[in-house]
């Protein structure tokens, strides 16, 4: 198996499972038919820029450095909470009004949260348009977004 295929599998595994140790990662890889040494796992972790982050269950797990959802999302949600002024809905689009200059960072909070049903978002200076994949998911997404304010 080529290095990029192995590393792709590692990324898939850390996305789908809470992998706490190199030994756990090795076991998952073996179950996937990939026999790997501890030294190779260490190199892959370094090359992939994996870091340990605190999971929702209070344990540490591997995650991408750029995709450190737990820490990054928490900080972005705090900014979202203090910057959002109002929500409006137009069929499958949620319009969010923010303080001037805050729309970009609030949209980043939405994007980082990876909420099911969101097709994408566009931010200006104080307004965000959130496109919902299907109109019937609009209320669900709105409920999640408003929960960020609590």
FIKOLZA-1660 file (N, C-alpha, C; in steps of 0.1 Angstrom, whole numbers, plus 5000, padded with zeros to 4 digits):
% residues 150
   i   px   py   pz ch aa at
   1 5008 4988 5000  A  X  N
   1 5000 5000 5000  A  X CA
   1 5009 5012 5000  A  X  C
   2 5005 5022 4992  A  X  N
   2 5013 5034 4991  A  X CA
   2 5010 5043 5003  A  X  C
   3 5020 5052 5005  A  X  N
   3 5019 5061 5017  A  X CA
   3 5007 5069 5017  A  X  C
   4 5003 5075 5005  A  X  N
   4 4992 5084 5005  A  X CA
   4 4979 5076 5007  A  X  C
   5 4978 5064 5003  A  X  N
   5 4966 5056 5006  A  X CA
   5 4965 5053 5021  A  X  C
   6 4976 5049 5027  A  X  N
   6 4977 5046 5041  A  X CA
   6 4973 5059 5049  A  X  C
   7 4979 5070 5045  A  X  N
   7 4976 5083 5052  A  X CA
   7 4961 5087 5050  A  X  C
   8 4956 5084 5039  A  X  N
   8 4942 5087 5036  A  X CA
   8 4933 5079 5045  A  X  C
   9 4937 5066 5047  A  X  N
   9 4929 5057 5056  A  X CA
   9 4930 5062 5070  A  X  C
  10 4942 5067 5074  A  X  N
  10 4943 5073 5088  A  X CA
  10 4934 5084 5090  A  X  C
  11 4933 5093 5080  A  X  N
  11 4924 5105 5081  A  X CA
  11 4910 5100 5082  A  X  C
  12 4906 5090 5074  A  X  N
  12 4893 5085 5075  A  X CA
  12 4889 5079 5089  A  X  C
  13 4899 5072 5094  A  X  N
  13 4897 5066 5107  A  X CA
  13 4895 5076 5118  A  X  C
  14 4904 5087 5118  A  X  N
  14 4903 5097 5129  A  X CA
  14 4890 5105 5128  A  X  C
  15 4885 5106 5115  A  X  N
  15 4872 5113 5113  A  X CA
  15 4860 5105 5119  A  X  C
  16 4861 5092 5118  A  X  N
  16 4850 5083 5121  A  X CA
  16 4850 5077 5135  A  X  C
  17 4862 5077 5141  A  X  N
  17 4864 5070 5154  A  X CA
  17 4872 5080 5163  A  X  C
  18 4869 5078 5176  A  X  N
  18 4877 5086 5186  A  X CA
  18 4890 5077 5190  A  X  C
  19 4901 5080 5182  A  X  N
  19 4913 5072 5184  A  X CA
  19 4922 5080 5194  A  X  C
  20 4925 5073 5205  A  X  N
  20 4932 5080 5216  A  X CA
  20 4947 5078 5216  A  X  C
  21 4952 5066 5210  A  X  N
  21 4966 5063 5211  A  X CA
  21 4971 5058 5198  A  X  C
  22 4984 5058 5196  A  X  N
  22 4990 5052 5184  A  X CA
  22 4987 5037 5183  A  X  C
  23 4986 5030 5195  A  X  N
  23 4982 5016 5195  A  X CA
  23 4968 5014 5190  A  X  C
  24 4959 5023 5194  A  X  N
  24 4945 5022 5189  A  X CA
  24 4945 5024 5174  A  X  C
  25 4953 5034 5169  A  X  N
  25 4953 5036 5155  A  X CA
  25 4959 5024 5147  A  X  C
  26 4969 5018 5153  A  X  N
  26 4975 5006 5147  A  X CA
  26 4965 4995 5146  A  X  C
  27 4957 4993 5157  A  X  N
  27 4947 4983 5157  A  X CA
  27 4936 4985 5146  A  X  C
  28 4931 4997 5145  A  X  N
  28 4922 5001 5135  A  X CA
  28 4927 4998 5121  A  X  C
  29 4940 5002 5119  A  X  N
  29 4946 4999 5106  A  X CA
  29 4948 4985 5103  A  X  C
  30 4951 4977 5113  A  X  N
  30 4952 4962 5111  A  X CA
  30 4939 4956 5107  A  X  C
  31 4928 4961 5114  A  X  N
  31 4915 4956 5110  A  X CA
  31 4911 4960 5096  A  X  C
  32 4917 4971 5091  A  X  N
  32 4915 4975 5077  A  X CA
  32 4925 4968 5067  A  X  C
  33 4933 4959 5072  A  X  N
  33 4942 4952 5064  A  X CA
  33 4955 4958 5061  A  X  C
  34 4958 4968 5070  A  X  N
  34 4971 4975 5069  A  X CA
  34 4980 4972 5080  A  X  C
  35 4991 4965 5078  A  X  N
  35 5001 4962 5088  A  X CA
  35 5011 4973 5088  A  X  C
  36 5013 4979 5099  A  X  N
  36 5022 4991 5100  A  X CA
  36 5030 4991 5113  A  X  C
  37 5042 4996 5113  A  X  N
  37 5050 4997 5125  A  X CA
  37 5047 5010 5132  A  X  C
  38 5051 5010 5145  A  X  N
  38 5049 5021 5154  A  X CA
  38 5057 5033 5148  A  X  C
  39 5069 5031 5143  A  X  N
  39 5077 5042 5137  A  X CA
  39 5070 5048 5125  A  X  C
  40 5064 5040 5117  A  X  N
  40 5056 5045 5105  A  X CA
  40 5044 5053 5110  A  X  C
  41 5037 5048 5120  A  X  N
  41 5026 5056 5125  A  X CA
  41 5030 5069 5130  A  X  C
  42 5041 5070 5138  A  X  N
  42 5047 5082 5143  A  X CA
  42 5050 5092 5132  A  X  C
  43 5056 5087 5121  A  X  N
  43 5059 5096 5110  A  X CA
  43 5047 5101 5103  A  X  C
  44 5037 5092 5101  A  X  N
  44 5024 5096 5095  A  X CA
  44 5017 5107 5103  A  X  C
  45 5017 5105 5116  A  X  N
  45 5011 5115 5125  A  X CA
  45 5017 5128 5124  A  X  C
  46 5030 5128 5123  A  X  N
  46 5038 5141 5122  A  X CA
  46 5035 5147 5108  A  X  C
  47 5036 5139 5097  A  X  N
  47 5034 5144 5084  A  X CA
  47 5019 5149 5082  A  X  C
  48 5010 5143 5088  A  X  N
  48 4996 5146 5086  A  X CA
  48 4992 5158 5096  A  X  C
  49 5001 5162 5104  A  X  N
  49 4999 5172 5114  A  X CA
  49 4988 5169 5123  A  X  C
  50 4987 5157 5128  A  X  N
  50 4977 5153 5137  A  X CA
  50 4981 5158 5151  A  X  C
  51 4971 5162 5159  A  X  N
  51 4973 5166 5172  A  X CA
  51 4962 5159 5181  A  X  C
  52 4965 5160 5194  A  X  N
  52 4955 5154 5204  A  X CA
  52 4946 5166 5208  A  X  C
  53 4933 5163 5207  A  X  N
  53 4923 5173 5212  A  X CA
  53 4914 5166 5222  A  X  C
  54 4908 5175 5230  A  X  N
  54 4898 5169 5240  A  X CA
  54 4885 5166 5233  A  X  C
  55 4880 5154 5234  A  X  N
  55 4868 5150 5228  A  X CA
  55 4856 5153 5237  A  X  C
  56 4844 5152 5232  A  X  N
  56 4832 5155 5240  A  X CA
  56 4831 5146 5253  A  X  C
  57 4837 5134 5252  A  X  N
  57 4836 5125 5264  A  X CA
  57 4847 5127 5274  A  X  C
  58 4855 5138 5272  A  X  N
  58 4865 5142 5282  A  X CA
  58 4879 5135 5280  A  X  C
  59 4880 5127 5269  A  X  N
  59 4893 5120 5266  A  X CA
  59 4899 5127 5255  A  X  C
  60 4912 5124 5253  A  X  N
  60 4920 5130 5242  A  X CA
  60 4920 5121 5230  A  X  C
  61 4919 5127 5218  A  X  N
  61 4918 5119 5206  A  X CA
  61 4926 5126 5195  A  X  C
  62 4930 5119 5184  A  X  N
  62 4937 5125 5173  A  X CA
  62 4927 5133 5164  A  X  C
  63 4932 5144 5159  A  X  N
  63 4925 5152 5150  A  X CA
  63 4935 5160 5141  A  X  C
  64 4930 5165 5130  A  X  N
  64 4939 5173 5122  A  X CA
  64 4941 5187 5129  A  X  C
  65 4953 5192 5128  A  X  N
  65 4957 5204 5134  A  X CA
  65 4948 5215 5128  A  X  C
  66 4946 5216 5115  A  X  N
  66 4938 5226 5109  A  X CA
  66 4923 5224 5112  A  X  C
  67 4919 5212 5116  A  X  N
  67 4905 5209 5118  A  X CA
  67 4903 5206 5133  A  X  C
  68 4909 5214 5142  A  X  N
  68 4908 5212 5156  A  X CA
  68 4894 5218 5160  A  X  C
  69 4884 5210 5157  A  X  N
  69 4870 5215 5158  A  X CA
  69 4867 5219 5172  A  X  C
  70 4871 5210 5182  A  X  N
  70 4866 5213 5196  A  X CA
  70 4871 5227 5201  A  X  C
  71 4884 5229 5200  A  X  N
  71 4889 5242 5205  A  X CA
  71 4885 5254 5196  A  X  C
  72 4887 5252 5183  A  X  N
  72 4884 5263 5174  A  X CA
  72 4869 5266 5174  A  X  C
  73 4860 5256 5173  A  X  N
  73 4846 5258 5173  A  X CA
  73 4841 5265 5185  A  X  C
  74 4847 5261 5197  A  X  N
  74 4842 5267 5209  A  X CA
  74 4845 5282 5209  A  X  C
  75 4857 5286 5205  A  X  N
  75 4861 5300 5204  A  X CA
  75 4852 5308 5194  A  X  C
  76 4850 5302 5183  A  X  N
  76 4842 5308 5173  A  X CA
  76 4827 5310 5177  A  X  C
  77 4822 5300 5184  A  X  N
  77 4809 5300 5189  A  X CA
  77 4807 5312 5199  A  X  C
  78 4817 5314 5208  A  X  N
  78 4817 5325 5217  A  X CA
  78 4816 5338 5210  A  X  C
  79 4823 5340 5199  A  X  N
  79 4823 5352 5191  A  X CA
  79 4809 5353 5184  A  X  C
  80 4804 5342 5179  A  X  N
  80 4791 5341 5173  A  X CA
  80 4780 5346 5183  A  X  C
  81 4781 5341 5195  A  X  N
  81 4771 5344 5205  A  X CA
  81 4771 5359 5208  A  X  C
  82 4782 5365 5208  A  X  N
  82 4783 5379 5212  A  X CA
  82 4781 5388 5200  A  X  C
  83 4780 5383 5188  A  X  N
  83 4780 5391 5176  A  X CA
  83 4767 5391 5168  A  X  C
  84 4759 5380 5170  A  X  N
  84 4747 5379 5162  A  X CA
  84 4736 5387 5168  A  X  C
  85 4729 5394 5159  A  X  N
  85 4718 5403 5163  A  X CA
  85 4704 5397 5160  A  X  C
  86 4703 5391 5148  A  X  N
  86 4690 5386 5144  A  X CA
  86 4691 5375 5134  A  X  C
  87 4680 5367 5133  A  X  N
  87 4679 5357 5123  A  X CA
  87 4666 5359 5115  A  X  C
  88 4666 5357 5102  A  X  N
  88 4654 5357 5094  A  X CA
  88 4655 5345 5084  A  X  C
  89 4643 5340 5080  A  X  N
  89 4643 5329 5071  A  X CA
  89 4635 5333 5058  A  X  C
  90 4641 5329 5047  A  X  N
  90 4635 5330 5034  A  X CA
  90 4635 5317 5027  A  X  C
  91 4625 5309 5028  A  X  N
  91 4624 5295 5023  A  X CA
  91 4636 5287 5027  A  X  C
  92 4646 5284 5019  A  X  N
  92 4657 5276 5023  A  X CA
  92 4670 5284 5026  A  X  C
  93 4668 5297 5029  A  X  N
  93 4680 5305 5032  A  X CA
  93 4677 5311 5046  A  X  C
  94 4688 5310 5054  A  X  N
  94 4687 5317 5067  A  X CA
  94 4696 5329 5066  A  X  C
  95 4691 5341 5070  A  X  N
  95 4698 5353 5069  A  X CA
  95 4701 5357 5084  A  X  C
  96 4714 5359 5086  A  X  N
  96 4718 5363 5100  A  X CA
  96 4725 5377 5099  A  X  C
  97 4719 5385 5108  A  X  N
  97 4725 5399 5110  A  X CA
  97 4735 5399 5121  A  X  C
  98 4746 5405 5119  A  X  N
  98 4756 5405 5130  A  X CA
  98 4761 5420 5132  A  X  C
  99 4769 5421 5142  A  X  N
  99 4775 5434 5145  A  X CA
  99 4784 5438 5132  A  X  C
 100 4786 5450 5129  A  X  N
 100 4794 5454 5118  A  X CA
 100 4808 5447 5119  A  X  C
 101 4813 5441 5108  A  X  N
 101 4826 5435 5107  A  X CA
 101 4827 5421 5113  A  X  C
 102 4816 5415 5118  A  X  N
 102 4816 5402 5125  A  X CA
 102 4811 5391 5116  A  X  C
 103 4805 5394 5105  A  X  N
 103 4798 5383 5097  A  X CA
 103 4808 5372 5092  A  X  C
 104 4820 5376 5088  A  X  N
 104 4830 5367 5084  A  X CA
 104 4834 5356 5094  A  X  C
 105 4836 5361 5106  A  X  N
 105 4840 5351 5117  A  X CA
 105 4828 5343 5121  A  X  C
 106 4816 5349 5121  A  X  N
 106 4804 5341 5125  A  X CA
 106 4802 5330 5114  A  X  C
 107 4804 5334 5102  A  X  N
 107 4802 5324 5091  A  X CA
 107 4812 5313 5093  A  X  C
 108 4824 5316 5097  A  X  N
 108 4835 5306 5099  A  X CA
 108 4830 5297 5110  A  X  C
 109 4824 5302 5121  A  X  N
 109 4818 5293 5131  A  X CA
 109 4808 5284 5126  A  X  C
 110 4800 5288 5117  A  X  N
 110 4789 5280 5111  A  X CA
 110 4796 5269 5102  A  X  C
 111 4806 5273 5094  A  X  N
 111 4813 5263 5085  A  X CA
 111 4820 5253 5094  A  X  C
 112 4827 5257 5104  A  X  N
 112 4835 5248 5112  A  X CA
 112 4826 5238 5120  A  X  C
 113 4814 5242 5123  A  X  N
 113 4805 5233 5131  A  X CA
 113 4800 5222 5122  A  X  C
 114 4801 5224 5109  A  X  N
 114 4797 5213 5099  A  X CA
 114 4783 5208 5103  A  X  C
 115 4773 5216 5102  A  X  N
 115 4759 5213 5106  A  X CA
 115 4753 5206 5094  A  X  C
 116 4747 5194 5096  A  X  N
 116 4740 5187 5086  A  X CA
 116 4729 5195 5080  A  X  C
 117 4729 5195 5067  A  X  N
 117 4718 5202 5060  A  X CA
 117 4723 5216 5054  A  X  C
 118 4734 5221 5058  A  X  N
 118 4739 5234 5052  A  X CA
 118 4747 5231 5039  A  X  C
 119 4742 5238 5029  A  X  N
 119 4749 5236 5016  A  X CA
 119 4761 5246 5015  A  X  C
 120 4760 5257 5022  A  X  N
 120 4771 5267 5022  A  X CA
 120 4767 5280 5028  A  X  C
 121 4777 5289 5030  A  X  N
 121 4774 5302 5036  A  X CA
 121 4782 5313 5029  A  X  C
 122 4776 5325 5028  A  X  N
 122 4783 5336 5023  A  X CA
 122 4782 5347 5033  A  X  C
 123 4793 5354 5035  A  X  N
 123 4793 5365 5045  A  X CA
 123 4798 5378 5039  A  X  C
 124 4791 5388 5043  A  X  N
 124 4795 5402 5040  A  X CA
 124 4801 5408 5052  A  X  C
 125 4798 5421 5054  A  X  N
 125 4803 5428 5066  A  X CA
 125 4795 5425 5078  A  X  C
 126 4781 5426 5077  A  X  N
 126 4772 5423 5088  A  X CA
 126 4761 5414 5085  A  X  C
 127 4762 5407 5074  A  X  N
 127 4751 5398 5070  A  X CA
 127 4757 5385 5065  A  X  C
 128 4750 5374 5069  A  X  N
 128 4754 5360 5064  A  X CA
 128 4742 5354 5058  A  X  C
 129 4744 5348 5046  A  X  N
 129 4734 5340 5040  A  X CA
 129 4738 5325 5041  A  X  C
 130 4729 5317 5047  A  X  N
 130 4732 5303 5049  A  X CA
 130 4722 5296 5040  A  X  C
 131 4727 5289 5030  A  X  N
 131 4719 5281 5021  A  X CA
 131 4717 5267 5027  A  X  C
 132 4704 5263 5028  A  X  N
 132 4701 5250 5033  A  X CA
 132 4698 5241 5021  A  X  C
 133 4703 5228 5022  A  X  N
 133 4701 5219 5010  A  X CA
 133 4687 5216 5006  A  X  C
 134 4679 5214 5016  A  X  N
 134 4664 5212 5014  A  X CA
 134 4656 5220 5023  A  X  C
 135 4645 5226 5018  A  X  N
 135 4637 5235 5026  A  X CA
 135 4633 5229 5039  A  X  C
 136 4630 5216 5039  A  X  N
 136 4625 5210 5051  A  X CA
 136 4635 5209 5062  A  X  C
 137 4648 5211 5059  A  X  N
 137 4658 5211 5069  A  X CA
 137 4661 5225 5075  A  X  C
 138 4654 5235 5070  A  X  N
 138 4656 5249 5075  A  X CA
 138 4654 5251 5089  A  X  C
 139 4643 5246 5094  A  X  N
 139 4639 5247 5109  A  X CA
 139 4650 5240 5117  A  X  C
 140 4654 5228 5113  A  X  N
 140 4664 5221 5121  A  X CA
 140 4677 5229 5122  A  X  C
 141 4682 5234 5110  A  X  N
 141 4694 5242 5110  A  X CA
 141 4693 5255 5119  A  X  C
 142 4681 5262 5117  A  X  N
 142 4678 5274 5125  A  X CA
 142 4679 5271 5140  A  X  C
 143 4673 5259 5144  A  X  N
 143 4673 5256 5158  A  X CA
 143 4688 5254 5163  A  X  C
 144 4696 5248 5155  A  X  N
 144 4710 5246 5159  A  X CA
 144 4717 5259 5160  A  X  C
 145 4715 5268 5150  A  X  N
 145 4722 5281 5150  A  X CA
 145 4717 5289 5162  A  X  C
 146 4704 5289 5165  A  X  N
 146 4700 5297 5177  A  X CA
 146 4705 5291 5190  A  X  C
 147 4707 5278 5190  A  X  N
 147 4712 5272 5202  A  X CA
 147 4727 5277 5205  A  X  C
 148 4734 5281 5195  A  X  N
 148 4747 5287 5197  A  X CA
 148 4746 5300 5206  A  X  C
 149 4735 5306 5207  A  X  N
 149 4733 5318 5215  A  X CA
 149 4731 5316 5229  A  X  C
 150 4728 5303 5233  A  X  N
 150 4726 5300 5247  A  X CA
 150 4738 5297 5255  A  X  C
% end
